[in-house]
Amino acid sequence: MRAGPIISLASIYDPEKDEYRSVMYKGYVSELFVPYMDLTEEWYYRTFLDAGEFGFGQCAVPLEPLKDCPENAVFMDGYYTTQDGSPEKLSNVLCVFERHAGDIKWRHSESAIPGKMIVEVRPDVSLVVRTVSTVGNYDYIVDWEFKQAGTIKVEVGLTGLLAVRGSNYTHKDQIQEEVYGTLVAENTLGANHDHFLNFNLDLDIDGDANSFVKTNLQTRRVTGNRSPRKSYWTAVIETAKTESDARIQLNKKPTELLVVNPSKKTKVGNQVGYRLIPGSVVGPLLTDDDYTQIRGAFSKYNVWVTPYNKSEKWAGGLYADQSHGDDNLAVWSLRNRIIENKDIVLWYTLGFHHVPSQEDFPIMPTLSGGFELRPANFFEHNPTMNDVSPKDARA
Ligand SMILES: [Cu+2]
């Protein structure tokens, strides 16, 4: 009832090894923090933890065939445990479908061979698992998309109703005070706010003993007579030893982030891994001592890595309701435990700073963001090389 969909035991078939290889033991939305910035009496406390306080899974809604999901979708029921321990059924809250979006998986037109043009194209087909949770005014669409080349792509779409406050104002020019938002219609103020979604990603890259690696891209000046060039960049690899090495605010410096299995290597000697490709990167704007920020402290960093601990499931803490922020991801991480060559959990926070605009009213068109987990030296080569193209299949 708290997490909503949980993806378990995600693995990918390796055609070369003729076996399924593990990628993710478990992945789910661990918390959703939505602090509003309106300081008026009826609003200042609106700083919701939508998973811990409301139940992101409990708020899942039945999906509408042909509208929420395409015509080839298969619908599934969900079950959660109620407060007295009995199971509660939610009908048609999951849909699973193949996405033929018209995109290209890979292609090349080779024109370098005299008198010959070689063209190869493969269309992209993926498998999508979709849910929608309507938490109060907002509807959150969560897609887990599994691509043939091994990428797991997560996309979150925000739609539904803005939380609005009644007002005497009918025109922006009348406003002389701070109103903490945008006049989105006459007598209607849409408050500024954030959405921070934290994903708990227990990756098991080809086994459960993994390490977190930062590949820092650093500019180098060319010295001596090595090259006519003045500069270049190089990749400096750093393996995180403890939790403090893995608290990362993105967009500060160019870094590629990987989870690798240090005991598994490809034939040419690279550690097998998966790369986190961030999207919807936002950082905290509130001060560390604000009560709201203490409770939603996981939003301070985009990336955290912890050693697996069965009691550490929820970034906002086990008891989020009325919490004081003394048992959450930010507190656990202060123990600075060893994370190298261990069963580790990657926590990724994506988000949106939301200054409402008039188009968000009365119903907001979907705003999307997400991230990807992409194989990095996990396979010996492109794992989809031997796929048969639709043209060949017909022949
Ligand atoms: Cu919003």
Residues whose N, C-alpha, C, O or C-beta is under 5 A from the ligand:
A	BS01	CU	H354
